[in-house]
């Protein structure tokens, strides 16, 4: 007989999406004519995307999403044992610990916390880390995964090489995981990394290697770039899709020998429309088994919380359905996590 006390599930989730959006037309205008509004929508798959307001810092958005998750679940913040912050490095104050900022903001005074960083793959990685910690440590029964994202601030729309990142938006997301669950069970995960791509994309200016100076500071704050575009594009064309499918297949296998035919809902991060459609076709899925995030763009590691929310609100995630969340982050890393949603 299975011991329910060992089951780890998602008690609930939270979101914070800024009120301000930019449209495809505005993005096209920012490219100085390199892209049309029509191609921003049809090719890049961006109808609009949220951008941060004056108070929407990365840490604050993570805390607001965590508070939303607490309100939705009704738990006492003091029940939280651990906070895994999945927020980005671009935050209110560098070298501060965002997990501890969130701890203070939500009153989770019994929790310890750490920041983890796996770029846009961080939430999927955190789901595995949280589950593994909870299984190994009898003192950790409730884990908050939360963070904010606004890397779109660093995008230079006049850089034609950066079209793959024109979709970067802003927002915060949170999951609350708990032991002894009988619903929303976190099943298998699989993660693949390729460190040969570690320095092919990033913020080129502002680090130790190429620090800010009076002469480069304006350029520096728009220097999220492909540092080696030829190597990155060549390698990704070779390994990205196979790695993604391997992650999906392995996570299904680790979830009790499941296969692609068992997938009921695929939570896909936002990327260009043709790749989205190709992935559905390759996996034997249809539009009713996912949500394309064209109204939000790509909010990094918040996409996983967002796709759960949209899947539930549209009725595409059904009680007892198998949800597969997939993600990828520059560096490069791919991941897939299976969740049996509902009872």
C-alpha contacts under 8 A as a table, 3 or more apart, distances in Angstrom:
res1	aa1	res2	aa2	distance
3	X	6	X	5.81
3	X	7	X	7.29
4	X	7	X	5.11
4	X	180	X	5.29
4	X	181	X	6.71
4	X	182	X	6.80
5	X	179	X	6.24
5	X	180	X	3.93
5	X	181	X	7.23
6	X	135	X	7.12
6	X	179	X	6.18
6	X	180	X	5.71
7	X	179	X	5.73
7	X	180	X	5.07
7	X	181	X	5.52
7	X	182	X	7.05
7	X	185	X	6.75
8	X	131	X	6.66
8	X	134	X	7.94
8	X	177	X	6.71
8	X	178	X	5.57
8	X	179	X	4.54
8	X	180	X	6.12
8	X	181	X	5.69
8	X	185	X	5.70
8	X	186	X	5.98
9	X	177	X	5.53
9	X	178	X	5.68
9	X	179	X	6.68
9	X	180	X	7.73
9	X	181	X	5.33
9	X	182	X	7.35
9	X	183	X	6.24
9	X	184	X	4.95
9	X	185	X	3.92
9	X	186	X	5.19
10	X	13	X	7.53
10	X	175	X	6.66
10	X	176	X	5.74
10	X	177	X	4.49
10	X	178	X	6.46
10	X	181	X	7.91
10	X	183	X	7.58
10	X	184	X	5.28
10	X	185	X	6.47
10	X	186	X	7.05
11	X	73	X	6.89
11	X	175	X	7.63
11	X	176	X	5.45
11	X	177	X	5.48
11	X	178	X	6.17
11	X	181	X	7.68
11	X	184	X	7.28
12	X	69	X	6.09
12	X	72	X	6.88
12	X	73	X	5.83
12	X	175	X	5.93
12	X	176	X	5.42
12	X	177	X	7.43
13	X	66	X	7.94
13	X	68	X	7.60
13	X	69	X	4.76
13	X	72	X	7.42
13	X	73	X	8.00
13	X	173	X	7.49
13	X	174	X	5.30
13	X	175	X	4.31
13	X	176	X	6.10
13	X	305	X	6.70
14	X	65	X	4.85
14	X	66	X	5.93
14	X	67	X	7.28
14	X	68	X	4.71
14	X	69	X	3.87
14	X	70	X	7.61
14	X	72	X	7.32
14	X	173	X	5.65
14	X	174	X	4.85
14	X	175	X	6.48
14	X	305	X	7.24
15	X	64	X	7.51
15	X	65	X	4.42
15	X	66	X	7.54
15	X	68	X	6.32
15	X	69	X	7.32
15	X	171	X	7.60
15	X	172	X	5.65
15	X	173	X	4.52
15	X	174	X	6.36
15	X	305	X	7.05
15	X	306	X	7.12
16	X	61	X	6.19
16	X	62	X	7.67
16	X	64	X	6.13
16	X	65	X	4.92
16	X	68	X	7.63
16	X	171	X	5.55
16	X	172	X	4.81
16	X	173	X	6.31
17	X	50	X	6.94
17	X	170	X	7.09
17	X	171	X	4.71
17	X	172	X	6.52
18	X	21	X	7.69
18	X	50	X	5.97
18	X	51	X	6.47
18	X	52	X	5.80
18	X	53	X	6.68
18	X	56	X	7.36
18	X	170	X	7.05
18	X	171	X	6.21
19	X	50	X	7.07
19	X	51	X	7.99
19	X	53	X	7.66
20	X	50	X	5.70
20	X	51	X	5.73
20	X	52	X	6.82
20	X	53	X	6.73
21	X	48	X	6.34
21	X	49	X	5.28
21	X	50	X	4.14
21	X	51	X	5.50
22	X	26	X	6.17
22	X	27	X	7.09
22	X	48	X	5.51
22	X	49	X	5.62
22	X	50	X	6.42
22	X	51	X	6.85
23	X	26	X	5.20
23	X	27	X	6.36
23	X	46	X	7.89
23	X	47	X	6.03
23	X	48	X	4.17
23	X	49	X	6.66
24	X	27	X	5.06
24	X	28	X	6.06
24	X	37	X	5.35
24	X	38	X	7.92
24	X	40	X	5.83
24	X	41	X	6.36
24	X	46	X	6.11
24	X	47	X	5.22
24	X	48	X	5.57
25	X	28	X	5.08
25	X	29	X	6.19
25	X	36	X	7.52
25	X	37	X	4.76
25	X	40	X	7.99
26	X	29	X	5.03
26	X	30	X	6.28
26	X	37	X	7.98
27	X	30	X	5.07
27	X	31	X	6.63
27	X	37	X	7.59
27	X	40	X	7.70
27	X	157	X	7.53
27	X	166	X	7.70
28	X	31	X	5.31
28	X	32	X	7.11
28	X	33	X	6.53
28	X	34	X	7.43
28	X	35	X	5.26
28	X	36	X	5.28
28	X	37	X	5.29
28	X	40	X	6.78
29	X	32	X	5.47
29	X	33	X	6.30
29	X	35	X	7.93
29	X	36	X	7.85
30	X	33	X	7.81
30	X	157	X	5.77
30	X	158	X	6.93
31	X	34	X	5.37
31	X	35	X	6.18
31	X	157	X	4.91
31	X	158	X	4.77
31	X	159	X	7.81
32	X	35	X	7.68
32	X	158	X	6.71
33	X	36	X	6.42
34	X	158	X	7.80
34	X	160	X	7.49
35	X	39	X	6.43
35	X	40	X	6.62
36	X	39	X	5.29
36	X	40	X	6.21
37	X	40	X	5.09
37	X	41	X	6.37
38	X	41	X	5.29
38	X	42	X	5.96
39	X	42	X	4.94
39	X	43	X	5.07
39	X	44	X	6.71
40	X	43	X	5.79
40	X	44	X	4.98
40	X	45	X	6.26
40	X	46	X	5.84
40	X	47	X	7.50
41	X	44	X	5.82
41	X	45	X	4.61
41	X	46	X	4.81
41	X	47	X	5.34
41	X	294	X	7.93
42	X	45	X	5.41
42	X	46	X	7.71
42	X	273	X	6.96
43	X	272	X	6.14
43	X	273	X	5.77
43	X	274	X	6.98
44	X	164	X	7.71
44	X	167	X	7.68
44	X	271	X	7.15
44	X	272	X	4.44
44	X	273	X	5.94
45	X	271	X	7.33
45	X	272	X	5.47
45	X	273	X	5.05
45	X	294	X	5.40
45	X	297	X	7.72
46	X	49	X	7.06
46	X	167	X	6.55
46	X	293	X	7.98
46	X	294	X	4.73
46	X	295	X	6.59
46	X	296	X	7.46
46	X	297	X	5.75
47	X	294	X	5.42
47	X	295	X	5.44
47	X	296	X	7.81
47	X	297	X	7.92
48	X	294	X	6.81
48	X	295	X	5.10
48	X	296	X	6.04
48	X	297	X	6.82
49	X	167	X	7.13
49	X	168	X	7.76
49	X	169	X	5.69
49	X	170	X	7.95
49	X	294	X	7.79
49	X	295	X	5.98
49	X	296	X	4.28
49	X	297	X	5.07
49	X	298	X	7.86
50	X	169	X	5.32
50	X	170	X	5.61
50	X	171	X	7.40
50	X	296	X	6.14
50	X	297	X	7.75
51	X	150	X	7.53
51	X	152	X	7.78
51	X	169	X	5.53
51	X	170	X	5.17
51	X	171	X	7.91
52	X	55	X	7.65
52	X	56	X	5.24
52	X	57	X	7.64
52	X	150	X	7.00
52	X	169	X	7.98
52	X	170	X	5.76
52	X	171	X	7.44
53	X	56	X	5.23
54	X	57	X	7.95
55	X	60	X	7.90
56	X	60	X	6.35
56	X	61	X	5.98
57	X	60	X	5.17
57	X	61	X	6.06
57	X	91	X	6.03
57	X	92	X	5.69
57	X	148	X	7.65
57	X	150	X	7.91
58	X	61	X	5.30
58	X	62	X	6.30
58	X	87	X	6.54
58	X	88	X	6.92
58	X	90	X	7.00
58	X	91	X	4.88
58	X	92	X	6.63
58	X	147	X	7.10
58	X	148	X	4.38
58	X	149	X	5.45
58	X	150	X	6.54
58	X	171	X	7.84
58	X	172	X	7.52
59	X	62	X	5.17
59	X	63	X	6.29
59	X	87	X	6.97
59	X	91	X	6.16
59	X	92	X	6.70
59	X	98	X	5.77
59	X	101	X	7.03
59	X	102	X	7.10
59	X	147	X	6.69
59	X	148	X	5.94
60	X	63	X	5.04
60	X	64	X	6.16
60	X	102	X	7.71
60	X	148	X	7.36
61	X	64	X	5.04
61	X	65	X	6.16
61	X	147	X	6.95
61	X	148	X	5.05
61	X	149	X	7.77
61	X	171	X	6.20
61	X	172	X	4.82
61	X	173	X	7.88
62	X	65	X	5.18
62	X	66	X	6.17
62	X	87	X	6.79
62	X	102	X	7.03
62	X	146	X	5.50
62	X	147	X	3.83
62	X	148	X	4.33
62	X	171	X	7.89
62	X	172	X	4.80
62	X	173	X	6.21
62	X	174	X	7.24
63	X	66	X	4.98
63	X	67	X	6.13
63	X	101	X	7.77
63	X	102	X	4.92
63	X	105	X	6.42
63	X	106	X	6.89
63	X	146	X	7.32
63	X	147	X	7.12
63	X	172	X	7.90
64	X	67	X	4.99
64	X	68	X	6.18
64	X	172	X	7.26
65	X	68	X	4.96
65	X	69	X	6.29
65	X	146	X	6.99
65	X	147	X	7.57
65	X	172	X	5.40
65	X	173	X	5.02
65	X	174	X	5.52
66	X	69	X	5.06
66	X	70	X	6.27
66	X	102	X	7.72
66	X	106	X	7.40
66	X	144	X	7.58
66	X	146	X	5.99
66	X	173	X	7.07
66	X	174	X	5.29
66	X	175	X	7.67
67	X	70	X	5.00
67	X	71	X	6.18
67	X	106	X	6.22
68	X	71	X	5.08
68	X	72	X	6.14
69	X	72	X	5.10
69	X	73	X	6.14
69	X	174	X	6.39
69	X	175	X	6.90
69	X	176	X	7.07
70	X	73	X	5.27
70	X	74	X	5.61
70	X	75	X	5.77
70	X	76	X	7.45
70	X	77	X	7.04
71	X	74	X	5.15
71	X	75	X	7.45
75	X	79	X	7.11
76	X	79	X	5.58
76	X	80	X	7.83
77	X	80	X	5.64
77	X	106	X	6.61
77	X	107	X	5.89
77	X	108	X	4.63
77	X	109	X	7.66
78	X	81	X	7.74
78	X	107	X	6.83
78	X	108	X	4.74
78	X	109	X	5.84
78	X	110	X	5.52
78	X	111	X	7.37
79	X	108	X	7.36
79	X	110	X	7.21
79	X	142	X	6.73
80	X	83	X	7.46
80	X	108	X	6.10
80	X	110	X	6.68
80	X	111	X	5.61
80	X	141	X	7.76
80	X	142	X	5.04
80	X	143	X	5.84
80	X	144	X	6.69
81	X	110	X	6.05
81	X	111	X	4.22
81	X	112	X	6.51
81	X	139	X	7.74
81	X	140	X	5.53
81	X	141	X	6.60
81	X	142	X	5.45
81	X	143	X	5.94
82	X	111	X	4.79
82	X	112	X	5.03
82	X	113	X	5.46
82	X	140	X	6.91
82	X	142	X	6.80
82	X	143	X	4.87
82	X	144	X	6.28
83	X	99	X	5.97
83	X	103	X	7.33
83	X	111	X	6.57
83	X	112	X	6.27
83	X	113	X	4.41
83	X	114	X	6.51
83	X	143	X	5.82
83	X	144	X	4.74
83	X	145	X	5.92
83	X	146	X	7.44
84	X	99	X	6.36
84	X	113	X	5.83
84	X	114	X	5.42
84	X	115	X	5.91
84	X	116	X	6.75
84	X	126	X	6.95
84	X	130	X	7.73
84	X	143	X	7.37
84	X	144	X	6.20
84	X	145	X	4.84
84	X	146	X	6.55
85	X	98	X	6.43
85	X	99	X	4.87
85	X	113	X	7.39
85	X	114	X	6.25
85	X	115	X	4.66
85	X	116	X	6.10
85	X	145	X	5.81
85	X	146	X	5.05
85	X	147	X	5.30
86	X	115	X	6.39
86	X	116	X	5.71
86	X	117	X	6.34
86	X	122	X	5.76
86	X	123	X	6.17
86	X	126	X	7.38
86	X	145	X	6.75
86	X	146	X	5.67
86	X	147	X	4.65
86	X	148	X	7.28
86	X	301	X	7.23
87	X	98	X	7.29
87	X	115	X	7.55
87	X	116	X	7.90
87	X	117	X	7.58
87	X	146	X	6.96
87	X	147	X	3.78
87	X	148	X	4.55
87	X	149	X	5.93
87	X	301	X	7.91
88	X	91	X	6.76
88	X	117	X	7.10
88	X	119	X	7.19
88	X	147	X	7.36
88	X	148	X	6.51
88	X	149	X	5.63
88	X	150	X	7.70
88	X	151	X	7.69
89	X	94	X	7.32
90	X	94	X	7.40
90	X	149	X	7.85
90	X	150	X	7.31
90	X	151	X	6.82
91	X	94	X	6.45
93	X	96	X	6.08
97	X	100	X	5.65
97	X	101	X	6.64
97	X	114	X	7.22
97	X	115	X	6.51
98	X	101	X	4.94
98	X	102	X	6.24
98	X	114	X	7.87
98	X	115	X	6.47
98	X	147	X	7.97
99	X	102	X	5.17
99	X	103	X	6.16
99	X	113	X	5.18
99	X	114	X	5.57
99	X	115	X	5.80
100	X	103	X	4.76
100	X	104	X	6.26
100	X	112	X	7.58
100	X	113	X	5.98
100	X	114	X	7.52
101	X	104	X	5.33
101	X	105	X	6.24
102	X	105	X	5.02
102	X	106	X	6.14
103	X	106	X	5.62
103	X	107	X	5.92
103	X	108	X	4.99
103	X	109	X	6.62
103	X	111	X	7.05
103	X	112	X	7.95
103	X	113	X	7.59
104	X	107	X	5.20
104	X	108	X	6.54
104	X	109	X	7.05
105	X	108	X	8.00
108	X	111	X	5.66
116	X	122	X	7.06
116	X	126	X	7.65
117	X	122	X	5.78
118	X	121	X	5.32
118	X	122	X	4.41
118	X	125	X	7.31
118	X	329	X	6.51
118	X	333	X	7.61
119	X	122	X	5.59
119	X	300	X	7.29
119	X	301	X	7.14
119	X	328	X	7.97
119	X	329	X	4.95
119	X	330	X	6.38
119	X	331	X	7.84
120	X	123	X	7.50
120	X	300	X	4.49
120	X	301	X	4.44
120	X	327	X	6.72
120	X	328	X	5.85
120	X	329	X	4.41
120	X	330	X	7.33
121	X	124	X	5.73
121	X	125	X	6.29
121	X	300	X	7.75
121	X	301	X	5.94
121	X	327	X	5.12
121	X	328	X	4.84
121	X	329	X	4.85
121	X	333	X	6.82
121	X	334	X	6.79
121	X	335	X	6.73
122	X	125	X	5.01
122	X	126	X	5.91
122	X	301	X	5.83
122	X	329	X	7.84
123	X	126	X	4.88
123	X	127	X	6.22
123	X	145	X	7.53
123	X	301	X	5.42
123	X	302	X	7.38
123	X	304	X	7.07
124	X	127	X	5.21
124	X	128	X	6.72
124	X	301	X	7.97
124	X	304	X	7.78
124	X	325	X	7.39
124	X	326	X	7.30
124	X	327	X	6.80
124	X	335	X	6.40
124	X	336	X	6.78
124	X	337	X	6.34
125	X	128	X	5.35
125	X	129	X	6.22
125	X	191	X	7.51
125	X	335	X	7.25
126	X	129	X	4.86
126	X	130	X	5.79
126	X	145	X	6.99
127	X	130	X	5.23
127	X	131	X	6.17
127	X	145	X	7.81
127	X	186	X	7.81
127	X	337	X	7.73
128	X	131	X	5.21
128	X	132	X	6.10
128	X	189	X	6.33
128	X	337	X	7.82
129	X	132	X	5.16
129	X	133	X	6.10
130	X	133	X	5.19
130	X	134	X	6.10
130	X	143	X	6.71
130	X	177	X	7.79
131	X	134	X	5.16
131	X	135	X	6.18
131	X	186	X	7.66
132	X	135	X	5.20
132	X	136	X	6.19
133	X	136	X	5.09
133	X	137	X	5.81
133	X	140	X	7.39
134	X	137	X	5.31
134	X	138	X	6.86
134	X	139	X	7.96
134	X	140	X	5.40
134	X	141	X	6.15
134	X	142	X	7.99
134	X	179	X	7.33
135	X	138	X	7.24
137	X	140	X	5.68
138	X	141	X	7.13
140	X	143	X	7.29
141	X	178	X	5.59
141	X	179	X	5.25
142	X	176	X	7.04
142	X	177	X	5.64
142	X	178	X	4.49
142	X	179	X	6.67
143	X	176	X	5.74
143	X	177	X	5.10
143	X	178	X	6.47
144	X	174	X	7.01
144	X	175	X	5.92
144	X	176	X	4.59
144	X	177	X	6.40
145	X	174	X	5.37
145	X	175	X	5.08
145	X	176	X	6.24
145	X	177	X	7.86
146	X	172	X	7.42
146	X	173	X	5.66
146	X	174	X	4.11
146	X	175	X	6.46
147	X	172	X	5.60
147	X	173	X	5.84
147	X	174	X	6.67
147	X	302	X	7.64
148	X	170	X	7.52
148	X	171	X	5.67
148	X	172	X	4.06
148	X	173	X	6.55
148	X	302	X	7.29
149	X	169	X	7.61
149	X	170	X	5.28
149	X	171	X	5.54
149	X	172	X	6.23
149	X	299	X	6.32
149	X	300	X	6.44
149	X	301	X	7.53
149	X	302	X	7.27
150	X	153	X	6.18
150	X	168	X	7.42
150	X	169	X	5.97
150	X	170	X	4.36
150	X	171	X	6.81
150	X	299	X	7.34
151	X	154	X	5.78
151	X	155	X	7.52
151	X	168	X	6.49
151	X	169	X	7.14
151	X	170	X	7.38
152	X	155	X	5.39
152	X	165	X	7.73
152	X	166	X	7.56
152	X	167	X	7.70
152	X	168	X	4.59
152	X	169	X	5.39
152	X	170	X	7.09
153	X	221	X	7.75
153	X	222	X	7.29
154	X	203	X	7.74
154	X	221	X	5.61
154	X	222	X	4.35
154	X	223	X	6.06
154	X	224	X	5.33
155	X	162	X	7.43
155	X	165	X	7.11
155	X	166	X	6.97
155	X	222	X	5.33
155	X	223	X	6.84
155	X	224	X	5.72
155	X	225	X	7.74
156	X	159	X	5.54
156	X	162	X	7.36
156	X	222	X	5.20
156	X	223	X	7.01
156	X	224	X	7.51
157	X	160	X	7.19
157	X	162	X	7.11
157	X	163	X	7.46
157	X	166	X	6.79
159	X	162	X	5.52
159	X	163	X	7.55
160	X	163	X	5.87
161	X	164	X	7.64
161	X	225	X	7.72
161	X	226	X	7.00
161	X	229	X	7.54
162	X	165	X	5.44
162	X	166	X	6.65
162	X	225	X	6.49
162	X	226	X	7.06
163	X	166	X	5.10
164	X	167	X	7.11
164	X	271	X	7.69
164	X	272	X	7.67
165	X	168	X	5.61
167	X	270	X	7.94
167	X	271	X	7.86
167	X	297	X	4.77
167	X	298	X	5.37
168	X	297	X	6.18
168	X	298	X	4.89
168	X	299	X	5.86
168	X	300	X	7.17
169	X	296	X	7.13
169	X	297	X	6.12
169	X	298	X	5.71
169	X	299	X	4.90
169	X	300	X	7.78
170	X	299	X	5.42
171	X	299	X	6.31
171	X	302	X	6.96
172	X	302	X	6.01
173	X	302	X	5.05
173	X	305	X	5.72
173	X	306	X	7.37
174	X	302	X	7.88
174	X	305	X	6.61
175	X	305	X	7.18
178	X	181	X	6.48
181	X	184	X	7.57
181	X	185	X	6.96
182	X	185	X	7.00
182	X	343	X	6.17
183	X	340	X	7.30
183	X	341	X	6.38
183	X	342	X	4.80
183	X	343	X	4.42
184	X	339	X	6.17
184	X	340	X	5.27
184	X	341	X	4.11
184	X	342	X	5.04
184	X	343	X	6.81
185	X	339	X	5.49
185	X	340	X	5.17
185	X	341	X	6.58
185	X	342	X	7.98
186	X	337	X	7.62
186	X	338	X	6.28
186	X	339	X	4.63
186	X	340	X	6.70
187	X	251	X	7.97
187	X	254	X	7.44
187	X	255	X	5.22
187	X	337	X	7.08
187	X	338	X	5.21
187	X	339	X	5.49
187	X	340	X	7.14
188	X	251	X	4.77
188	X	252	X	6.51
188	X	253	X	7.58
188	X	254	X	4.79
188	X	255	X	4.64
188	X	337	X	5.90
188	X	338	X	5.52
188	X	339	X	7.88
189	X	247	X	7.73
189	X	250	X	7.51
189	X	251	X	4.56
189	X	252	X	7.91
189	X	254	X	7.11
189	X	335	X	7.27
189	X	336	X	5.57
189	X	337	X	4.29
189	X	338	X	6.40
190	X	247	X	5.13
190	X	248	X	7.34
190	X	250	X	6.04
190	X	251	X	5.07
190	X	335	X	5.67
190	X	336	X	5.54
190	X	337	X	6.73
191	X	247	X	6.16
191	X	333	X	7.10
191	X	334	X	5.68
191	X	335	X	4.34
191	X	336	X	6.69
192	X	243	X	6.89
192	X	247	X	7.03
192	X	333	X	5.66
192	X	334	X	5.27
192	X	335	X	6.46
193	X	331	X	7.75
193	X	332	X	5.74
193	X	333	X	4.29
193	X	334	X	6.45
194	X	197	X	6.15
194	X	198	X	7.54
194	X	331	X	7.05
194	X	332	X	5.24
194	X	333	X	6.31
195	X	198	X	4.95
195	X	331	X	6.27
195	X	332	X	6.26
196	X	199	X	7.77
196	X	331	X	8.00
196	X	332	X	7.92
197	X	200	X	5.28
197	X	201	X	7.90
197	X	231	X	7.86
197	X	232	X	6.42
197	X	330	X	7.67
197	X	331	X	5.33
197	X	332	X	5.61
198	X	201	X	7.40
198	X	330	X	7.29
198	X	331	X	4.05
198	X	332	X	6.15
199	X	202	X	7.00
199	X	227	X	6.77
199	X	228	X	7.57
199	X	331	X	6.82
200	X	226	X	5.79
200	X	227	X	4.76
200	X	228	X	4.66
200	X	229	X	6.68
200	X	231	X	7.19
200	X	232	X	5.80
200	X	331	X	7.37
201	X	224	X	7.37
201	X	225	X	5.65
201	X	226	X	4.27
201	X	227	X	4.95
201	X	228	X	6.89
201	X	229	X	7.82
201	X	232	X	7.92
201	X	330	X	6.62
201	X	331	X	7.35
202	X	223	X	7.91
202	X	224	X	5.27
202	X	225	X	5.63
202	X	226	X	6.64
202	X	227	X	6.80
203	X	206	X	7.19
203	X	207	X	7.97
203	X	220	X	7.88
203	X	223	X	5.21
203	X	224	X	4.09
203	X	225	X	6.14
204	X	207	X	7.54
204	X	210	X	7.01
204	X	220	X	7.34
204	X	223	X	5.44
204	X	224	X	6.26
204	X	225	X	6.57
204	X	227	X	7.06
205	X	210	X	5.23
205	X	211	X	5.88
205	X	212	X	6.34
205	X	216	X	7.96
205	X	220	X	4.88
205	X	221	X	7.63
205	X	223	X	6.06
206	X	209	X	7.99
206	X	210	X	5.94
206	X	211	X	4.35
206	X	212	X	4.83
206	X	220	X	6.35
207	X	210	X	5.48
207	X	211	X	4.97
207	X	212	X	7.51
208	X	211	X	5.43
212	X	216	X	6.18
212	X	217	X	5.55
212	X	220	X	6.80
213	X	216	X	5.39
213	X	217	X	5.86
214	X	217	X	5.80
215	X	218	X	7.82
216	X	219	X	5.31
216	X	220	X	5.71
217	X	220	X	4.80
217	X	221	X	6.47
218	X	221	X	5.72
218	X	222	X	7.22
219	X	222	X	5.42
219	X	223	X	6.28
220	X	223	X	4.99
221	X	224	X	7.89
226	X	229	X	5.05
226	X	232	X	7.76
228	X	231	X	5.59
228	X	232	X	6.13
229	X	232	X	5.10
229	X	233	X	5.89
230	X	233	X	5.43
230	X	234	X	5.98
231	X	234	X	5.25
231	X	235	X	5.98
232	X	235	X	5.31
232	X	236	X	5.95
233	X	236	X	5.18
233	X	237	X	6.01
234	X	237	X	5.32
234	X	238	X	6.48
235	X	238	X	5.09
235	X	239	X	6.21
235	X	240	X	7.76
236	X	239	X	5.24
236	X	240	X	4.81
236	X	241	X	7.97
237	X	240	X	6.19
237	X	241	X	7.70
238	X	241	X	7.88
239	X	242	X	5.50
239	X	243	X	5.86
240	X	243	X	5.23
240	X	244	X	6.18
240	X	334	X	7.97
241	X	244	X	5.04
241	X	245	X	6.20
242	X	245	X	5.20
242	X	246	X	6.05
243	X	246	X	5.01
243	X	247	X	6.14
243	X	334	X	6.78
244	X	247	X	5.10
244	X	248	X	6.30
244	X	326	X	7.88
244	X	334	X	6.01
244	X	335	X	6.93
244	X	336	X	7.68
245	X	248	X	5.00
245	X	249	X	6.06
246	X	249	X	5.11
246	X	250	X	5.92
247	X	250	X	5.22
247	X	251	X	5.97
247	X	334	X	7.10
247	X	335	X	5.74
247	X	336	X	5.40
248	X	251	X	5.28
248	X	252	X	6.19
248	X	324	X	7.68
248	X	326	X	7.58
248	X	335	X	7.65
248	X	336	X	5.35
248	X	337	X	7.67
249	X	252	X	5.15
249	X	253	X	6.15
249	X	259	X	6.66
249	X	260	X	7.02
250	X	253	X	4.92
250	X	254	X	6.11
251	X	254	X	5.07
251	X	255	X	6.26
251	X	336	X	6.14
251	X	337	X	6.09
251	X	338	X	6.41
252	X	255	X	5.03
252	X	256	X	7.17
252	X	257	X	6.32
252	X	258	X	4.82
252	X	259	X	5.73
252	X	260	X	7.42
252	X	338	X	6.73
253	X	256	X	5.90
253	X	257	X	4.15
253	X	258	X	5.23
253	X	259	X	6.75
254	X	257	X	6.23
254	X	258	X	7.73
255	X	258	X	6.18
255	X	338	X	7.04
258	X	261	X	7.96
258	X	262	X	6.24
259	X	262	X	5.54
259	X	263	X	7.45
260	X	263	X	5.52
260	X	283	X	6.56
260	X	284	X	7.78
261	X	284	X	7.65
262	X	322	X	6.85
263	X	266	X	7.00
263	X	321	X	7.79
263	X	322	X	5.42
263	X	323	X	6.50
263	X	324	X	6.82
264	X	289	X	6.15
264	X	317	X	7.49
264	X	321	X	5.57
264	X	322	X	5.09
264	X	323	X	6.07
265	X	289	X	4.59
265	X	290	X	5.56
265	X	311	X	7.91
265	X	316	X	7.01
265	X	317	X	6.23
265	X	321	X	7.30
265	X	322	X	6.37
265	X	323	X	4.79
265	X	324	X	6.33
266	X	289	X	6.21
266	X	290	X	5.23
266	X	323	X	5.90
266	X	324	X	4.95
266	X	325	X	6.07
266	X	326	X	7.61
267	X	290	X	6.13
267	X	291	X	7.26
267	X	304	X	6.65
267	X	307	X	5.62
267	X	308	X	7.05
267	X	323	X	7.00
267	X	324	X	5.90
267	X	325	X	4.51
267	X	326	X	6.19
268	X	276	X	7.90
268	X	290	X	7.28
268	X	291	X	7.60
268	X	292	X	7.51
268	X	303	X	7.82
268	X	304	X	7.69
268	X	307	X	7.36
268	X	325	X	6.40
268	X	326	X	5.61
268	X	327	X	6.96
269	X	293	X	7.54
269	X	298	X	6.78
269	X	300	X	7.88
269	X	303	X	5.50
269	X	304	X	6.93
269	X	307	X	7.88
269	X	326	X	6.77
269	X	327	X	5.92
270	X	276	X	7.99
270	X	292	X	6.93
270	X	293	X	5.65
270	X	294	X	7.49
270	X	297	X	5.97
270	X	298	X	4.98
270	X	303	X	7.38
271	X	275	X	6.91
271	X	276	X	6.66
271	X	297	X	7.92
271	X	298	X	7.26
272	X	275	X	5.67
272	X	276	X	6.47
273	X	276	X	5.10
273	X	277	X	6.24
274	X	277	X	5.19
274	X	278	X	6.08
275	X	278	X	5.01
275	X	279	X	6.11
276	X	279	X	5.30
276	X	280	X	6.46
276	X	292	X	7.82
277	X	280	X	5.27
277	X	281	X	6.31
278	X	281	X	5.15
278	X	282	X	6.07
279	X	282	X	5.09
279	X	283	X	6.13
280	X	283	X	5.25
280	X	284	X	6.08
280	X	285	X	4.86
280	X	286	X	6.15
280	X	287	X	7.68
281	X	284	X	5.10
281	X	285	X	5.96
281	X	286	X	7.29
282	X	285	X	7.72
285	X	289	X	6.46
286	X	289	X	5.59
286	X	290	X	7.49
287	X	290	X	5.66
287	X	291	X	7.15
288	X	291	X	7.59
288	X	316	X	6.37
289	X	316	X	6.13
289	X	317	X	7.88
290	X	311	X	6.95
290	X	316	X	7.05
291	X	307	X	6.66
291	X	310	X	6.95
291	X	311	X	6.55
293	X	296	X	5.36
293	X	297	X	5.71
293	X	298	X	7.38
293	X	307	X	7.78
294	X	297	X	5.47
296	X	299	X	7.40
298	X	303	X	6.61
299	X	302	X	5.38
299	X	303	X	5.61
300	X	303	X	6.00
301	X	304	X	6.41
301	X	327	X	7.82
302	X	305	X	5.56
302	X	306	X	6.27
303	X	306	X	4.93
303	X	307	X	5.94
304	X	307	X	5.35
304	X	308	X	6.41
304	X	325	X	6.60
304	X	326	X	7.90
304	X	327	X	7.98
305	X	308	X	5.27
305	X	309	X	6.35
306	X	309	X	5.12
306	X	310	X	6.19
307	X	310	X	5.08
307	X	311	X	5.79
308	X	311	X	5.07
308	X	312	X	6.17
308	X	317	X	7.76
309	X	312	X	5.32
309	X	313	X	6.14
310	X	313	X	5.06
310	X	314	X	6.00
311	X	314	X	5.43
311	X	315	X	6.13
311	X	316	X	4.97
311	X	317	X	5.07
312	X	315	X	5.09
312	X	316	X	6.11
312	X	317	X	5.08
312	X	318	X	7.34
313	X	316	X	7.76
314	X	317	X	7.76
315	X	318	X	6.40
317	X	321	X	6.49
317	X	323	X	7.45
317	X	341	X	7.56
318	X	321	X	5.33
318	X	341	X	7.30
318	X	342	X	7.39
319	X	341	X	6.03
319	X	342	X	4.45
319	X	343	X	6.46
320	X	340	X	6.11
320	X	341	X	5.28
320	X	342	X	4.75
320	X	343	X	5.34
321	X	340	X	5.88
321	X	341	X	5.43
321	X	342	X	7.08
322	X	338	X	6.94
322	X	339	X	5.91
322	X	340	X	4.71
322	X	341	X	6.15
323	X	338	X	5.77
323	X	339	X	5.06
323	X	340	X	6.15
323	X	341	X	6.51
324	X	336	X	6.67
324	X	337	X	5.68
324	X	338	X	4.52
324	X	339	X	6.30
325	X	336	X	5.55
325	X	337	X	5.20
325	X	338	X	6.37
325	X	339	X	7.91
326	X	334	X	7.67
326	X	335	X	5.63
326	X	336	X	4.39
326	X	337	X	6.56
327	X	334	X	5.91
327	X	335	X	5.35
327	X	336	X	6.58
328	X	332	X	7.34
328	X	333	X	5.41
328	X	334	X	4.30
328	X	335	X	6.22
329	X	332	X	5.65
329	X	333	X	5.20
329	X	334	X	6.64
330	X	333	X	6.53
340	X	343	X	7.63
